[in-house]
Amino acid sequence: MKHITITFIAVLFTTLSFAQNTDTFFKASDAFLKEYVKDGRVNYKAIKKNAAQLDEILAATNSIKVSKSDANTYQAYWINIYNLTVIKGIVENYPVKSPLDIKGLFDKTKYEVGGKKITLNDIEHKLLRGQFNNDPRFHFVLVCAGLGCPPIIAEAYMPNTLTKQLDRQTKLALNSDDFIKVNARKKRVQLSELLKWYKDDFRQDGNEIDFINKYRNEKIAEKSKISYYPYNWKLNQAK
């Protein structure tokens, strides 16, 4: 049934006028992610067998216009495009063991999406972080296909729920032992390298600990010694 739903939505993209309507894109993205994502992992093998579905969803974005003035729609739109485009990049080269095995995946390869010819890094840094004060929550919803990333979710980001989704995914990551390793007795904390690479984003209203404690249930001691553990670039593929 899910497969039929996705196919039907894809047909709508190619047969109906949707130039100024993002609803179909969000619904198609949501159906696609529900079909192929489970427990933070992507079934790239299954997508590879029917790659046209994803291609149609992304190709359709070239006829959709969004404005930064409608911030929630704009952000949800580009977050979904980013995550789906990463999946497309993996599928086009699958099987691979890591996104880093694909030369230029993030910084060289340009994709025709959203009416632009653009790299994944440009979506992240110019269209999202660069336009919205380097909101640190973006780092917990933009998924690079590595297991070190916060997990991809089996749903699309939606304008009317975006704030809750951003906060939820940030809180989920910052309360996860897989993302932050705390030794309270020794006042030491190991953080994902993600927080090292984008240190300035997490220091806008204090330091990294201040930011983390906004979302953690068990607060980290302010004077904890910070170190970083290596990022896991192994592919987040379904087992």
N, C-alpha and C positions, 0 to 999 in steps of 0.2 A: 504493500500500500504506500509506504514512504517513497519508494522508487517511482511509482506512478505519479505521486504528488509533485515530486521534483521535476519530472519530465513535463508535466502539465504546466507548471510555472515557467519552465524554460521556453515552452511553446508560446506562452503569453508574451514573453519578451520579444519574440520575433514576429508576432502577428498583430500586436496592439500598439497604440501610441502611448508612450510612457515618458516622453521627453522631460516633463516637468513633474513627474510623480515618482518619488522614491519608494513608495509602499511596496511595489512589486519586487524591487531589489532586496529590500529588507526581508520580505517573506521568503523569497527564493534562497537568500543566504541562510536564513534560519532553518529552512527545510534541509538544505545541503549539509549544514553542520550537524544537525540532529541525526542525519543518516550516516555520516562518516566519522564522527568524533565520539569517543567514549573514554571516560576516565583520563582526560587530558592527552589522549593520543589519537593520531589520525590514521585511518585505514587507506594509506596511499596506494596500496596494491589494488584495492577495489576501485578507487577513483581512476587509476590508470586504465582500467578496462572500459571506462565510459567517460573519458576526459572531456567529451563535448559538453556535458552538463556544466562543468565549471567554466569552460571557455565561453559558453553562451551567457552565463551570469555576469562574467567580467566584461565581455564585449558590450553588453547592454548598458554598462555604466557610461559609455562614451556618448550616450544620448540623454544623460541625466545632468541637470544643473543644480548645484547646491551653493549656498552662500554662507560665508562666515558669520553673517548677521544672525543666522539661525544656528547658533553654536552647537546645540545638541545634535541636530540633524547632520550638520557638517562633520562633526567629530565621529559620530557613529558610522556615517557613510565611509569615511576614510579609514577608520579602524578596521571595519569589515573588509574593505578593499585590500588593505595591507595583509591581513591574515589569509585571505583567499588567494592573493597573489603569491605569497610565500608557498602555499600549498601547490599552486600551479607550477612554480619554479622547481619544487621537489619532484612533482609528478613527471614533468618534462624530462627529468634526468634519472628517474627511478629505475632500478634500485641504487640507492646510495646509503652510506653509513652515517653521514653527517652533512648538514647544509654547507659546511666549510669545504666539502669535497667538490662543490659546484663553484668554479671560479667566477667571481664577479656577481654572484647571486644578489648581493645586497647593494653593491656600489657601482656596478658596471652595466648590467643588463637592464634595458629599458622596456617597460611594459606599456601598452596602450590601454589605459584605464582612466575613468573619470574625465574623459575628454583631453587627456594629456599623454605625452610619451615621457615616462618618468621612472626613476629607479625606486627601489624599496626604501633606501636611505633618504631619498628626497621626500617621500611620503611621511616618514617618521620625523625627520628633522626640520623640513621646511613647511610642510602643510599642517603638521600637528604640533610638535613641540615649539617650533618657531613662531607659530601664530597664537599660541595660548600659554604664554609665559612659562614654557618648559614644565608644564604640569607633570609632576613626578608620577602621577597615577597612570599615565600612558605606558610606562614601562611594565606595568602589570597586566596589560591587555593586548599589547602588540607582541605577537608570538613568532619567534625566529626559527621555529622547527627543531630547536635543541631541547634536550631534557633539562638543561639549566634554566630555561625560560620558565616563568610562571605558566601553568598549564592552560592550553587552549580550551575553551568551553564549547559545549554542544548546543550553542544557541548564538544567534546574531546579537550584536549590540544595537539597541533600539533607541531612537530619540527620547521617547517618553520614559525610559527606564535607565538611561545612560548614567546618570549620576549615581544611582544605586549600584549599577553594575561596576562602575569604576571603583567605588568605595569597597564593594564586596570583594572584588578580585585583589585589591591592594591589601585588605585585611586578611584574606585567605593566605596570601604569600607571606606576609610578615608575621603570621602566627604558625607558620609551617616549620617543623624541624628540618625539612629538606631544604629550606631557603635560608633560615637563620639558625645557627647552632650556638646555644647559650650555655656557658658554664657559670652559673650564678655564684657558686662558692668562691671561685677564683676571679670573679668579675671580668670574665673574658667573653667576647662574642665574635664569632666568625660569620661574616656576611658574604652573600653572593657577590661575585665580581661586578655584577650589574650596578651595585651601589657605589662601586669604586669608579667605574667608567663614567658614570653620570653624577659624580659627587656633588657638583654645584646645584643640580636639580633638587637634591635632597637636603640642601643646606639653605634654602631660601628663607626659612623661618627658624633658624637655629642650626643644630648639627644633625648628623644622620640618626643619632639616638633619639633626639627630639621628634624627628619625623616618624621613626619606627614606633615610638611609644604612643603616638596618636592613634595607632591602629592595633597595637598589641593588647591582648588580655592580661598577660603577665608582663609587667613593665621591666625593662632592662635598666640596671643601675646606671646613673648618669656618667659615672667615671669609669665605666667598663673599658677595657683595652680592646680595640677593634683590630681585627685582621680579616683577610679575605681568602676564601677557598676557591680553587680553580673551577671555572665554568665548565659544565658538562655539555659538550657539543654533540653528543650522540643523538641520532635522529629520534624524534618523538613519534615513532611509528607504532601502530597497534601491534600487540603481541600475537 
